[in-house]
Amino acid sequence: MIRHLRGLLLRRSPADVVVDVGGVGYGLAISLATYDRLPEEGEEAEFFTYTHVREDRLQLFGFAEEAELSMFELLIGVSGIGPTSALTVLSGIPLNALRTAIFEERVSDLAQVRGIGKKTAERVVVELKDKIGGTSAEARPGEGKGVASAVQEATMALIALGFQAPAARKAMESAQKKYGGDATVQELIRHALRDR
């Protein structure tokens, strides 16, 4: 499975990119949020990737941020949402707004995305609310950077590693008691994994 690519950006469009890594051109489907963060063609670019294997093809999805990749993986875990629909959701709603919509159960915000009906939006809220964080502040890591965003990022990483959301939050509380406000994401995750 390919999880990360760094190379020369050969071609870019709002839907996909081609990245040259060691003489091999990788085609990646991307979200509009990732497109907005791309460098110019001919410059080095870095992507966190998801490899989707189907019977008839292999498809790569690329993201500028690990947090966007994590949300993509959560979305495709919801019944009725495949990789293309998940990418459409991430293109239609900024990541922080998506987290907030899920946490605050704003089904109508999700249902406005093309291809996501009310029932699917309700499933997204029900299945992901506990997985994205326990407080409204955690659901909006862009507000008040620093400790809150490090805790949110570490919580999302723990969930991606198989922790249940309540266990991940409890581990973060323990780590914050030990490190205070100076903890990095890596320190928080290491602490949680050691105490598991």
N, C-alpha and C positions, 0 to 999 in steps of 0.2 A: 504494500500500500504506500502510495506517495503522500507524504504529509506536509512537505515544505519544498518550495522551489525558489531559487535565487538565480537570476540571470539577466541577459540583455532583453529588453522589451522590443520585440520586432514589430508588432502590430497591436493596436488597441482600438476598441470600439466600445460603445456602452454595454454590449452584451458579452463580448469575449475578448481575449488577448492571446497572443502567441509570444512565448518566452523561450529564448535560446539558452539552454543550459548545457554547456559542454558540447556544442554542435548539434544538439537535438532540440527541435522546436516543439514545445508542449503547448497545446491549445487548452485554454481554461475558460469555462463559462464563469462570468463574474456578475456581481450585483452593481447597481448604480452607485451605491456607497463606496464600493471598491474603485470603480471607475473614477470617481471624483478625487481619489487620493493617488492616482497613477502619475508617475513621472512621464516625461515626453518619450516618444519612440527613440530608441538608440541609447537610452539610459538604463542603468541597472534597476531592477524591480525585484521585490520579494513578495511571495505569496504563501499563505497557510492554505493547505489544500485538503480536499475530500475526494477520494477516489470512489466512483460509483461504477460497479460492475453489473452489467446485464448480460443476458444470453448472447445478444447480438453486438454489443459494443462496450467499450470502456470509456467513461467520461470523467473528466477532471473539473472540479469546481474550485475556484481560487478566491481568497479573501485577503484584504489588506491587514486585517486585525484578527488575532486569535479569538477575541470575544465574538466577532461576527461568525466565525467558523463554529464556535460552540453553540451559538443560537441556531445556526443552520442545522447542526446535528440534532438538537432538541426538536426542531420543527419536523424533520423527516421521521422522527420517532412517533409522531402523531398520526393516527390512522386517517388515511385520505389525503395526506400531504407527501408528495414525492419530492425529489431534488429540484425539479423545475418549479414547482409551486412554492417551495421554500425560498428559492432564489427570487421569485416574484414578490413574495412577502417582504424579504429584506430590501428589495429595490423600491417597494412601495411605501415602506414605513421606516424611518430612521431607527437604528438599533435601540437607543435609549427610549424613544417613544413607543417602540414595540414592547420593550420590557414593562414600561409603565402601563400600557394598555392591557397586557396580560395580567399584571399584578392587580390592577384596579378593575379587572373584569369588564373592560369596555369592548364588548363583542362587536358593537357597531363600527369601531375603528378598524378592526381586523376584517370585517365583512366588506369593507369598501375596496379592498384589494381585489383586482381582477382575478377571477377563478376561485376565490375563497368565499363560499356562501356562508349563511348564518350558522348552519349546523356545524360546518367545519371550524368556523371561528369559535363557536362554543366549545368544541372539542379541544382546540388549542388552549383556551383559557383553563378548562378543567384539568387537562393533562400536564400543563406546564407551570401553572401558578406556583406550586410548591417547589418546583425545580429552579426557578429564577431568583429566589431570595425571599427573605421573610419580612422585609420592611419596605415601605415606599422609598426611603432614602437609598436602600440597597438596589432597588429597581432602577434608580437613576444615578448611575455612577458618575456622570458628567458634572453633576452638581456637587461641589465640595470635593475636589480631587484629594489626593493624599491617602489617608488611612481608609476612608470610606471606599474609595475605588480599589485600593489594594485588597481590602476585605472582600469586596464584591468579586473581583477577578479571581481571588483564591477560592472563594465559595463556588464559583462557576467551574473552576478547574477540578475541585474535589467532586462535584456532581458528575463531571465528565469522566472522572476516574471510578465512578460507581458508588459514591456516597449517596445516601438519601439526603434530601434537602435539610430536614431537621438535624441530622447528624453532622452535616457540613457546617451549619450555623453554630451548633454547639462546639465543634472543633475550633471555629473561628473565635468564639468567645474565650475559650481556653487559651488560644494563641495570643489574643490581645491582652489578656491578663499577664502573660509571661513577658511579652515584648513591649507592651504599651503602644504608643503612637508611632514608634520608629520602625515597625516591622515592614519588610519588603514582602512582595507576593511570594517569593521563593521561601523565605523564612516561615511564613504562615503555612504554606503547603507542607513543608518538611515537618513542622511541629505537628500538624494534623496527622500526617502519615505515621510518624513515630508513636503517637499516642493512640493509634487505632487499635 
